[in-house]
Amino acid sequence: MENTRSATDIFRLLADDTRVSILRAIAVAQHELEEVGSGAAELAFSEIYEHVDVENTSKLSYHLGELTGIYLQKSNGGYSLSHAGERIVRFILSGNYEQPSSFGPEPVDGVCVFCGEEALEAKLSHQFFRIDCTACEQQVTGQPISPAQVRTRDDESLLQSVKVRSAEDARQIQRGMCPECGAHLSVDVIAVPESPLPDADPFVVTSSCKECLREYNSPLTYSVVYHPASIAFHWDRGVDVTARGLWEFHEHLYEGRWTSEQKSSDPDEYEVVLRHGEDAVRLYLDSTATVVRTERVRGESGEFRHS
């Protein structure tokens, strides 16, 4: 059986400026490649030696040997970044190991899902972007945010970037992929009879990653907002849900226009109804919150179309 290094040993490899410089040099070379679709940049030994401040070729050969297999891959064409090398060097280049700049509190549009008041404000708290209601003092939503995301934007564009990221993450989660590490998510739909959320949606979807231990939770109605059937339904009515943050949907849940219901238990099946005016889209989900079929309902007559 192949021996594996401990996490401590792997990160100890980077406790040397020369090795970090090697990773930087390869990343810069990749950035400067002009060919479209050129793939991973490979640097020959001699090219790395030109870009890295190292005493002699023997020292460079030693450092490359230490990095290869973990942070670098070696081929006849030279050295290129491995997956771990890509992730760590982008982390270093972006400065995402630093503390993010301060932000907020700033008022934002939307209503509180708990009390219905238009009293939301956004701020950074412990490297999380969070929105609180100043009326009932409840935390309404929150998600991770990176220092580079904060540093490179003004307040308005930062808020928009959070909306984009929340939509992208939600779509990945809905497809069973962890936004953090890409691993498969295990999903459960849980009934919460004592939930502080409105009665219109008594279910919570819990998506757990057994690899990186991330956990994602959302009301069942919100888990399908970015499904293609919902996106198309709302787009046809002049609403781009992909440009909105989840907190901008709270009024629909609070006012009972978005609802969820368990339709059967053998096997488990749930129905989510998203209403817009007199029209609606119905999405039917299985026990893993996977959409199995959809219907569009037109007007009070209840006419519908399968999709």
ZALUMZA-790225 format. One record per residue (C-alpha): residue number from 1; residue in three letters; x, y, z. Coordinates in nm, 3 decimals. Layout:
% residues N
+-----+------+---------+---------+---------+
:  nr : rest :      xx :      yy :      zz :
+-----+------+---------+---------+---------+
: NUM :  ALA :       X :       Y :       Z :
...
+-----+------+---------+---------+---------+
***
This chain:
% residues 307
+-----+------+---------+---------+---------+
:  nr : rest :      xx :      yy :      zz :
+-----+------+---------+---------+---------+
:   1 :  MET :   0.000 :   0.000 :   0.000 :
:   2 :  GLU :   0.126 :   0.347 :  -0.089 :
:   3 :  ASN :   0.233 :   0.554 :   0.210 :
:   4 :  THR :   0.049 :   0.884 :   0.251 :
:   5 :  ARG :   0.186 :   1.194 :   0.415 :
:   6 :  SER :   0.010 :   1.362 :   0.704 :
:   7 :  ALA :  -0.143 :   1.707 :   0.661 :
:   8 :  THR :   0.130 :   1.843 :   0.889 :
:   9 :  ASP :   0.403 :   1.709 :   0.659 :
:  10 :  ILE :   0.229 :   1.845 :   0.351 :
:  11 :  PHE :   0.198 :   2.199 :   0.485 :
:  12 :  ARG :   0.548 :   2.188 :   0.632 :
:  13 :  LEU :   0.675 :   2.168 :   0.273 :
:  14 :  LEU :   0.571 :   2.532 :   0.228 :
:  15 :  ALA :   0.771 :   2.661 :   0.526 :
:  16 :  ASP :   1.039 :   2.780 :   0.286 :
:  17 :  ASP :   1.039 :   3.098 :   0.076 :
:  18 :  THR :   1.211 :   2.926 :  -0.216 :
:  19 :  ARG :   0.935 :   2.667 :  -0.254 :
:  20 :  VAL :   0.665 :   2.932 :  -0.240 :
:  21 :  SER :   0.860 :   3.129 :  -0.504 :
:  22 :  ILE :   0.866 :   2.821 :  -0.727 :
:  23 :  LEU :   0.487 :   2.789 :  -0.711 :
:  24 :  ARG :   0.448 :   3.161 :  -0.779 :
:  25 :  ALA :   0.682 :   3.144 :  -1.079 :
:  26 :  ILE :   0.482 :   2.864 :  -1.240 :
:  27 :  ALA :   0.152 :   3.044 :  -1.173 :
:  28 :  VAL :   0.288 :   3.365 :  -1.331 :
:  29 :  ALA :   0.411 :   3.169 :  -1.633 :
:  30 :  GLN :   0.066 :   3.015 :  -1.671 :
:  31 :  HIS :  -0.090 :   3.362 :  -1.656 :
:  32 :  GLU :   0.146 :   3.497 :  -1.922 :
:  33 :  LEU :   0.082 :   3.222 :  -2.175 :
:  34 :  GLU :  -0.079 :   3.376 :  -2.482 :
:  35 :  GLU :  -0.213 :   3.060 :  -2.645 :
:  36 :  VAL :  -0.587 :   3.009 :  -2.597 :
:  37 :  GLY :  -0.664 :   2.675 :  -2.436 :
:  38 :  SER :  -0.296 :   2.610 :  -2.372 :
:  39 :  GLY :  -0.373 :   2.417 :  -2.052 :
:  40 :  ALA :  -0.145 :   2.388 :  -1.753 :
:  41 :  ALA :   0.183 :   2.577 :  -1.783 :
:  42 :  GLU :   0.496 :   2.369 :  -1.770 :
:  43 :  LEU :   0.830 :   2.525 :  -1.684 :
:  44 :  ALA :   1.157 :   2.356 :  -1.761 :
:  45 :  PHE :   1.415 :   2.330 :  -1.485 :
:  46 :  SER :   1.625 :   2.603 :  -1.648 :
:  47 :  GLU :   1.325 :   2.840 :  -1.671 :
:  48 :  ILE :   1.243 :   2.795 :  -1.303 :
:  49 :  TYR :   1.607 :   2.859 :  -1.216 :
:  50 :  GLU :   1.588 :   3.192 :  -1.399 :
:  51 :  HIS :   1.279 :   3.307 :  -1.205 :
:  52 :  VAL :   1.366 :   3.188 :  -0.853 :
:  53 :  ASP :   1.630 :   3.327 :  -0.619 :
:  54 :  VAL :   1.817 :   3.010 :  -0.522 :
:  55 :  GLU :   2.186 :   2.950 :  -0.448 :
:  56 :  ASN :   2.257 :   2.684 :  -0.710 :
:  57 :  THR :   2.097 :   2.418 :  -0.927 :
:  58 :  SER :   2.148 :   2.151 :  -0.661 :
:  59 :  LYS :   1.936 :   2.349 :  -0.416 :
:  60 :  LEU :   1.667 :   2.402 :  -0.677 :
:  61 :  SER :   1.664 :   2.033 :  -0.764 :
:  62 :  TYR :   1.618 :   1.950 :  -0.396 :
:  63 :  HIS :   1.324 :   2.188 :  -0.353 :
:  64 :  LEU :   1.157 :   2.067 :  -0.673 :
:  65 :  GLY :   1.193 :   1.710 :  -0.552 :
:  66 :  GLU :   1.019 :   1.800 :  -0.225 :
:  67 :  LEU :   0.731 :   1.974 :  -0.403 :
:  68 :  THR :   0.678 :   1.712 :  -0.674 :
:  69 :  GLY :   0.400 :   1.467 :  -0.603 :
:  70 :  ILE :   0.213 :   1.707 :  -0.376 :
:  71 :  TYR :   0.221 :   2.059 :  -0.519 :
:  72 :  LEU :   0.387 :   1.989 :  -0.855 :
:  73 :  GLN :   0.365 :   1.736 :  -1.134 :
:  74 :  LYS :   0.667 :   1.645 :  -1.344 :
:  75 :  SER :   0.665 :   1.544 :  -1.710 :
:  76 :  ASN :   0.905 :   1.549 :  -2.003 :
:  77 :  GLY :   0.806 :   1.909 :  -2.065 :
:  78 :  GLY :   0.895 :   2.026 :  -1.715 :
:  79 :  TYR :   0.702 :   2.104 :  -1.397 :
:  80 :  SER :   0.338 :   2.210 :  -1.361 :
:  81 :  LEU :   0.103 :   2.274 :  -1.071 :
:  82 :  SER :  -0.098 :   1.987 :  -0.925 :
:  83 :  HIS :  -0.450 :   2.040 :  -0.788 :
:  84 :  ALA :  -0.305 :   2.115 :  -0.443 :
:  85 :  GLY :  -0.049 :   2.349 :  -0.601 :
:  86 :  GLU :  -0.320 :   2.534 :  -0.792 :
:  87 :  ARG :  -0.535 :   2.581 :  -0.483 :
:  88 :  ILE :  -0.257 :   2.692 :  -0.251 :
:  89 :  VAL :  -0.086 :   2.931 :  -0.495 :
:  90 :  ARG :  -0.415 :   3.102 :  -0.586 :
:  91 :  PHE :  -0.483 :   3.135 :  -0.214 :
:  92 :  ILE :  -0.140 :   3.295 :  -0.166 :
:  93 :  LEU :  -0.160 :   3.525 :  -0.469 :
:  94 :  SER :  -0.506 :   3.654 :  -0.374 :
:  95 :  GLY :  -0.403 :   3.725 :  -0.015 :
:  96 :  ASN :  -0.701 :   3.529 :   0.115 :
:  97 :  TYR :  -0.506 :   3.440 :   0.428 :
:  98 :  GLU :  -0.544 :   3.802 :   0.544 :
:  99 :  GLN :  -0.826 :   3.951 :   0.746 :
: 100 :  PRO :  -1.097 :   4.106 :   0.524 :
: 101 :  SER :  -1.158 :   4.478 :   0.536 :
: 102 :  SER :  -1.453 :   4.600 :   0.741 :
: 103 :  PHE :  -1.794 :   4.640 :   0.584 :
: 104 :  GLY :  -2.122 :   4.770 :   0.721 :
: 105 :  PRO :  -2.355 :   4.777 :   0.879 :
: 106 :  GLU :  -2.534 :   4.889 :   0.562 :
: 107 :  PRO :  -2.912 :   4.884 :   0.495 :
: 108 :  VAL :  -3.020 :   4.639 :   0.224 :
: 109 :  ASP :  -3.346 :   4.579 :   0.040 :
: 110 :  GLY :  -3.575 :   4.298 :   0.146 :
: 111 :  VAL :  -3.797 :   4.194 :   0.434 :
: 112 :  CYS :  -3.724 :   3.985 :   0.740 :
: 113 :  VAL :  -3.846 :   3.628 :   0.700 :
: 114 :  PHE :  -3.924 :   3.617 :   1.073 :
: 115 :  CYS :  -4.118 :   3.941 :   1.130 :
: 116 :  GLY :  -4.187 :   4.082 :   0.782 :
: 117 :  GLU :  -4.026 :   4.419 :   0.853 :
: 118 :  GLU :  -3.813 :   4.604 :   0.598 :
: 119 :  ALA :  -3.532 :   4.649 :   0.846 :
: 120 :  LEU :  -3.241 :   4.450 :   0.707 :
: 121 :  GLU :  -2.877 :   4.549 :   0.733 :
: 122 :  ALA :  -2.562 :   4.376 :   0.609 :
: 123 :  LYS :  -2.221 :   4.357 :   0.769 :
: 124 :  LEU :  -1.912 :   4.141 :   0.802 :
: 125 :  SER :  -1.886 :   3.923 :   1.110 :
: 126 :  HIS :  -1.602 :   3.676 :   1.169 :
: 127 :  GLN :  -1.527 :   3.659 :   0.793 :
: 128 :  PHE :  -1.894 :   3.593 :   0.716 :
: 129 :  PHE :  -2.126 :   3.820 :   0.525 :
: 130 :  ARG :  -2.443 :   3.830 :   0.730 :
: 131 :  ILE :  -2.776 :   4.007 :   0.718 :
: 132 :  ASP :  -2.963 :   4.087 :   1.037 :
: 133 :  CYS :  -3.306 :   4.232 :   1.108 :
: 134 :  THR :  -3.284 :   4.539 :   1.329 :
: 135 :  ALA :  -3.654 :   4.510 :   1.417 :
: 136 :  CYS :  -3.659 :   4.160 :   1.569 :
: 137 :  GLU :  -3.280 :   4.125 :   1.608 :
: 138 :  GLN :  -3.269 :   3.791 :   1.425 :
: 139 :  GLN :  -2.990 :   3.683 :   1.192 :
: 140 :  VAL :  -3.161 :   3.646 :   0.856 :
: 141 :  THR :  -2.886 :   3.491 :   0.646 :
: 142 :  GLY :  -2.512 :   3.449 :   0.623 :
: 143 :  GLN :  -2.243 :   3.306 :   0.399 :
: 144 :  PRO :  -1.862 :   3.290 :   0.382 :
: 145 :  ILE :  -1.683 :   3.574 :   0.209 :
: 146 :  SER :  -1.319 :   3.602 :   0.107 :
: 147 :  PRO :  -1.079 :   3.888 :   0.187 :
: 148 :  ALA :  -1.010 :   3.940 :  -0.186 :
: 149 :  GLN :  -1.383 :   3.960 :  -0.254 :
: 150 :  VAL :  -1.407 :   4.247 :  -0.005 :
: 151 :  ARG :  -1.079 :   4.418 :  -0.093 :
: 152 :  THR :  -1.142 :   4.448 :  -0.467 :
: 153 :  ARG :  -1.495 :   4.594 :  -0.453 :
: 154 :  ASP :  -1.683 :   4.895 :  -0.327 :
: 155 :  ASP :  -1.991 :   4.844 :  -0.109 :
: 156 :  GLU :  -2.240 :   4.820 :  -0.395 :
: 157 :  SER :  -2.041 :   4.577 :  -0.607 :
: 158 :  LEU :  -1.957 :   4.370 :  -0.298 :
: 159 :  LEU :  -2.326 :   4.323 :  -0.230 :
: 160 :  GLN :  -2.380 :   4.218 :  -0.591 :
: 161 :  SER :  -2.092 :   3.970 :  -0.571 :
: 162 :  VAL :  -2.252 :   3.811 :  -0.265 :
: 163 :  LYS :  -2.576 :   3.767 :  -0.461 :
: 164 :  VAL :  -2.389 :   3.605 :  -0.749 :
: 165 :  ARG :  -2.197 :   3.374 :  -0.518 :
: 166 :  SER :  -2.510 :   3.274 :  -0.324 :
: 167 :  ALA :  -2.691 :   3.188 :  -0.648 :
: 168 :  GLU :  -2.398 :   2.988 :  -0.784 :
: 169 :  ASP :  -2.350 :   2.801 :  -0.457 :
: 170 :  ALA :  -2.722 :   2.723 :  -0.431 :
: 171 :  ARG :  -2.726 :   2.581 :  -0.783 :
: 172 :  GLN :  -2.431 :   2.354 :  -0.707 :
: 173 :  ILE :  -2.588 :   2.240 :  -0.382 :
: 174 :  GLN :  -2.916 :   2.167 :  -0.562 :
: 175 :  ARG :  -2.717 :   1.940 :  -0.796 :
: 176 :  GLY :  -2.554 :   1.760 :  -0.505 :
: 177 :  MET :  -2.205 :   1.910 :  -0.536 :
: 178 :  CYS :  -2.021 :   2.079 :  -0.251 :
: 179 :  PRO :  -1.926 :   2.437 :  -0.353 :
: 180 :  GLU :  -1.626 :   2.421 :  -0.121 :
: 181 :  CYS :  -1.449 :   2.105 :  -0.237 :
: 182 :  GLY :  -1.656 :   1.955 :  -0.520 :
: 183 :  ALA :  -1.738 :   1.632 :  -0.339 :
: 184 :  HIS :  -2.080 :   1.465 :  -0.341 :
: 185 :  LEU :  -2.330 :   1.594 :  -0.085 :
: 186 :  SER :  -2.560 :   1.376 :   0.121 :
: 187 :  VAL :  -2.903 :   1.537 :   0.145 :
: 188 :  ASP :  -3.191 :   1.506 :   0.389 :
: 189 :  VAL :  -3.527 :   1.680 :   0.404 :
: 190 :  ILE :  -3.621 :   1.744 :   0.765 :
: 191 :  ALA :  -3.958 :   1.849 :   0.902 :
: 192 :  VAL :  -3.921 :   2.125 :   1.162 :
: 193 :  PRO :  -4.257 :   2.163 :   1.339 :
: 194 :  GLU :  -4.122 :   2.422 :   1.584 :
: 195 :  SER :  -3.938 :   2.619 :   1.315 :
: 196 :  PRO :  -3.926 :   2.999 :   1.358 :
: 197 :  LEU :  -3.979 :   3.024 :   0.981 :
: 198 :  PRO :  -4.330 :   3.090 :   0.844 :
: 199 :  ASP :  -4.574 :   2.798 :   0.839 :
: 200 :  ALA :  -4.573 :   2.813 :   0.459 :
: 201 :  ASP :  -4.254 :   2.607 :   0.458 :
: 202 :  PRO :  -4.204 :   2.368 :   0.754 :
: 203 :  PHE :  -3.914 :   2.178 :   0.590 :
: 204 :  VAL :  -3.540 :   2.233 :   0.588 :
: 205 :  VAL :  -3.297 :   2.077 :   0.340 :
: 206 :  THR :  -2.968 :   1.977 :   0.502 :
: 207 :  SER :  -2.683 :   1.907 :   0.259 :
: 208 :  SER :  -2.369 :   1.765 :   0.420 :
: 209 :  CYS :  -2.022 :   1.707 :   0.277 :
: 210 :  LYS :  -1.846 :   1.415 :   0.441 :
: 211 :  GLU :  -1.513 :   1.519 :   0.287 :
: 212 :  CYS :  -1.464 :   1.881 :   0.397 :
: 213 :  LEU :  -1.740 :   1.872 :   0.664 :
: 214 :  ARG :  -1.927 :   2.170 :   0.521 :
: 215 :  GLU :  -2.301 :   2.174 :   0.588 :
: 216 :  TYR :  -2.559 :   2.377 :   0.399 :
: 217 :  ASN :  -2.914 :   2.440 :   0.518 :
: 218 :  SER :  -3.208 :   2.614 :   0.355 :
: 219 :  PRO :  -3.588 :   2.609 :   0.355 :
: 220 :  LEU :  -3.721 :   2.356 :   0.106 :
: 221 :  THR :  -3.873 :   2.634 :  -0.108 :
: 222 :  TYR :  -3.536 :   2.809 :  -0.142 :
: 223 :  SER :  -3.364 :   2.487 :  -0.250 :
: 224 :  VAL :  -3.541 :   2.503 :  -0.589 :
: 225 :  VAL :  -3.537 :   2.879 :  -0.658 :
: 226 :  TYR :  -3.243 :   2.841 :  -0.897 :
: 227 :  HIS :  -3.373 :   2.525 :  -1.065 :
: 228 :  PRO :  -3.411 :   2.578 :  -1.444 :
: 229 :  ALA :  -3.791 :   2.547 :  -1.422 :
: 230 :  SER :  -3.804 :   2.825 :  -1.161 :
: 231 :  ILE :  -3.553 :   3.043 :  -1.347 :
: 232 :  ALA :  -3.752 :   3.016 :  -1.671 :
: 233 :  PHE :  -4.087 :   3.069 :  -1.499 :
: 234 :  HIS :  -3.972 :   3.389 :  -1.329 :
: 235 :  TRP :  -3.779 :   3.512 :  -1.634 :
: 236 :  ASP :  -4.096 :   3.491 :  -1.841 :
: 237 :  ARG :  -4.252 :   3.727 :  -1.587 :
: 238 :  GLY :  -3.972 :   3.979 :  -1.589 :
: 239 :  VAL :  -3.782 :   3.853 :  -1.284 :
: 240 :  ASP :  -3.420 :   3.736 :  -1.296 :
: 241 :  VAL :  -3.388 :   3.524 :  -0.982 :
: 242 :  THR :  -3.021 :   3.452 :  -1.059 :
: 243 :  ALA :  -2.942 :   3.820 :  -0.992 :
: 244 :  ARG :  -3.103 :   3.817 :  -0.648 :
: 245 :  GLY :  -2.977 :   3.709 :  -0.311 :
: 246 :  LEU :  -3.174 :   3.457 :  -0.108 :
: 247 :  TRP :  -3.273 :   3.728 :   0.143 :
: 248 :  GLU :  -3.460 :   3.905 :  -0.139 :
: 249 :  PHE :  -3.703 :   3.613 :  -0.155 :
: 250 :  HIS :  -3.811 :   3.631 :   0.210 :
: 251 :  GLU :  -4.126 :   3.830 :   0.138 :
: 252 :  HIS :  -4.262 :   3.546 :  -0.077 :
: 253 :  LEU :  -4.222 :   3.297 :   0.205 :
: 254 :  TYR :  -4.338 :   3.534 :   0.478 :
: 255 :  GLU :  -4.654 :   3.623 :   0.286 :
: 256 :  GLY :  -4.728 :   3.261 :   0.198 :
: 257 :  ARG :  -4.683 :   3.290 :  -0.180 :
: 258 :  TRP :  -4.412 :   3.024 :  -0.172 :
: 259 :  THR :  -4.515 :   2.701 :   0.001 :
: 260 :  SER :  -4.402 :   2.345 :   0.054 :
: 261 :  GLU :  -4.598 :   2.034 :   0.141 :
: 262 :  GLN :  -4.525 :   1.664 :   0.182 :
: 263 :  LYS :  -4.742 :   1.478 :  -0.069 :
: 264 :  SER :  -4.654 :   1.120 :   0.023 :
: 265 :  SER :  -4.431 :   0.922 :   0.257 :
: 266 :  ASP :  -4.389 :   0.589 :   0.077 :
: 267 :  PRO :  -4.173 :   0.698 :  -0.093 :
: 268 :  ASP :  -4.127 :   1.053 :   0.033 :
: 269 :  GLU :  -4.239 :   1.319 :  -0.213 :
: 270 :  TYR :  -4.267 :   1.693 :  -0.161 :
: 271 :  GLU :  -4.436 :   1.969 :  -0.355 :
: 272 :  VAL :  -4.302 :   2.323 :  -0.369 :
: 273 :  VAL :  -4.522 :   2.593 :  -0.522 :
: 274 :  LEU :  -4.368 :   2.925 :  -0.626 :
: 275 :  ARG :  -4.638 :   3.179 :  -0.710 :
: 276 :  HIS :  -4.611 :   3.496 :  -0.916 :
: 277 :  GLY :  -4.934 :   3.687 :  -0.950 :
: 278 :  GLU :  -5.203 :   3.435 :  -1.045 :
: 279 :  ASP :  -4.954 :   3.195 :  -1.204 :
: 280 :  ALA :  -4.734 :   2.938 :  -1.035 :
: 281 :  VAL :  -4.472 :   2.673 :  -1.094 :
: 282 :  ARG :  -4.496 :   2.348 :  -0.902 :
: 283 :  LEU :  -4.186 :   2.142 :  -0.841 :
: 284 :  TYR :  -4.203 :   1.787 :  -0.707 :
: 285 :  LEU :  -3.905 :   1.658 :  -0.512 :
: 286 :  ASP :  -3.796 :   1.320 :  -0.380 :
: 287 :  SER :  -3.642 :   1.242 :  -0.040 :
: 288 :  THR :  -3.306 :   1.390 :  -0.148 :
: 289 :  ALA :  -3.467 :   1.721 :  -0.256 :
: 290 :  THR :  -3.407 :   1.631 :  -0.620 :
: 291 :  VAL :  -3.665 :   1.775 :  -0.858 :
: 292 :  VAL :  -3.834 :   1.485 :  -1.040 :
: 293 :  ARG :  -4.099 :   1.677 :  -1.235 :
: 294 :  THR :  -4.247 :   2.023 :  -1.269 :
: 295 :  GLU :  -4.575 :   2.188 :  -1.369 :
: 296 :  ARG :  -4.670 :   2.541 :  -1.462 :
: 297 :  VAL :  -5.008 :   2.657 :  -1.339 :
: 298 :  ARG :  -5.182 :   2.938 :  -1.528 :
: 299 :  GLY :  -5.433 :   3.166 :  -1.358 :
: 300 :  GLU :  -5.705 :   3.082 :  -1.111 :
: 301 :  SER :  -5.845 :   2.815 :  -1.342 :
: 302 :  GLY :  -5.554 :   2.596 :  -1.240 :
: 303 :  GLU :  -5.453 :   2.499 :  -1.593 :
: 304 :  PHE :  -5.110 :   2.346 :  -1.589 :
: 305 :  ARG :  -4.840 :   2.224 :  -1.821 :
: 306 :  HIS :  -4.602 :   1.938 :  -1.742 :
: 307 :  SER :  -4.231 :   1.981 :  -1.796 :
+-----+------+---------+---------+---------+
***
